[in-house]
Amino acid sequence: MNQEELLKEMYESTLLGNAPAVLELTNAGLAMGLSPETLLFDSLIPSLEEVGARFERGDFFVPEMLIAGRAMAGALEVLRPLMIETGIEPVGTFVMGTVKGDVHDIGKNLVDIMLEGAGFHVIDLGVQVAPEKFVEAIQEHKPDIVGFSAFLTTTMPMFKANINVLEKAGLRDQVIVMVGGAPVTQEYADAVGADGYASDASAAVKKAKELLARKRAVASA
């Protein structure tokens, strides 16, 4: 198998969610002399982008996204330390958490995987995350974006509570705020003062890239 064939097979295996094959191909690619960036940007990321496109068209559903994401996550476990060693800069840093009072994390975890697949460095704070914990994470990690996830309508008001705490801590203008979750709408995101909303994991990656590009363009103007 040559390098081009390996990258194509890795793309297909990721698309199908064949985690053992993706891991095996990752190690084979490295042994062949391919760089972590080549494996990531020429095979894994394009494959996950295709997964997202198929989801948007209705050809893939959440289970397919999850298994493809998990297949890629296994490859990332191998590639991440190598990429840190070689000093590859992530697209951006994203702090993520399910808000206080809510223990749902399937959607959040899927967004994490898709963001990592797109080249973001993701810091996941888990579930039941208090506003103060978000503040501490922002102060420590200096992320570009912070994401609040809520699955229950009863916990959605925590979005506003979190944003209020960020404002009091003087951090609101330093970070992009994104919100999401099953009951969340664009109207609700606007009402609480979030910068962005996404209805699913694929849309979250697009919106995160768009918001980050806009913020950097303003900063460099």
Helices and strands as residue ranges (DSSP letters): H 3-16, H 19-32, H 36-39, I 40-44, H 45-57, H 62-85, E 93-98, H 106-117, E 121-124, H 131-141, E 145-149, G 153-155, H 158-168, G 172-174, E 176-180, H 186-192, E 196-197, H 201-220
